[in-house]
Amino acid sequence: MYPQGPAAYDRAITVFSPDGRLFQVEYAREAVKRGTTAVGITYKDGVLLAVDKNVVSTLIVPRSIEKIFKVDDHIAVATSGLVADARRLVEEARLRAQRNRLIYNEPINVSTLTREICDTKQAYTQYGGARPFGTALLIAGVNKQPHLFETDPSGAFTEYTAGAIGMGKKDVEKFFEEKYKPGLSRSDALNLALLSLNLVSEGKVKKEDLDIITIDVGGKYAKVTQEELGDVIKHLGKELDKHKEKSSKE
């Protein structure tokens, strides 16, 4: 007797259900939804990525938790979901970026790299003996202008001006729809990123738990220092508390 219901179709990645679903891909998306929140914001002269590492134990060394990876001088990736899966994709992205420099003597286009990484993701949704990557990526970079792409375990990708992945995705994107404005300055984008992460964090955001990088047009990958983060959090003090209180009531 053949199994009925979803169990009949979720045992192999190559089997579609009658309504056209690949259950293993949907399960991979659930892994992403349980991951920590990562946000990306484009501003007038660049793009930033920010992650609250959500350190749950005082025994953990915060710097050992890596959720943002440098791919090239002009491209970085933030992850949510299975970080081990993300590392595999980051290594491939780095190789492709370096090959492009060797062959064409120029940095790889952000959209080209995104498409190639998503081609790899898609391939893992159609071969037996493999499983989808249980991670979503925010790929941020600059060519002549800033770009921010969100990738899905299925291999689909979308470009955003501001976006989020992970467990707080819906709340953060709703916040961005209300607060984001084109042409933000770097400092305004940094403030917006901190407010959005504070909105979905378990407690008030702390500089030790944050990882934020920026890439400016004509510039390179740069990590926001703990000193600068501390100054911004101190400056935003009351506003952070206000947004936290508002989110808890909702």
Secondary structure, 3 states (H helix, E strand, C coil): CCCCHHHHCCCCCCCCCCCCCCHHHHHHHHHHHCCCCEEEEEECCEEEEEEECCCCCCCCCHHHCCCEEEEECCEEEEEEECHHHHHHHHHHHHHHHHHHHHHHCCCCCHHHHHHHHHHHHHHCCCCCCCCCCCEEEEEEEECCCEEEEEECCCCCEEECCEEEECCCHHHHHHHHHHHCCCCCCHHHHHHHHHHHHHHHCCCCCCHHHEEEEEEECCCCEEECCHHHHHHHHHHHHHHHHHHHHHHHHC
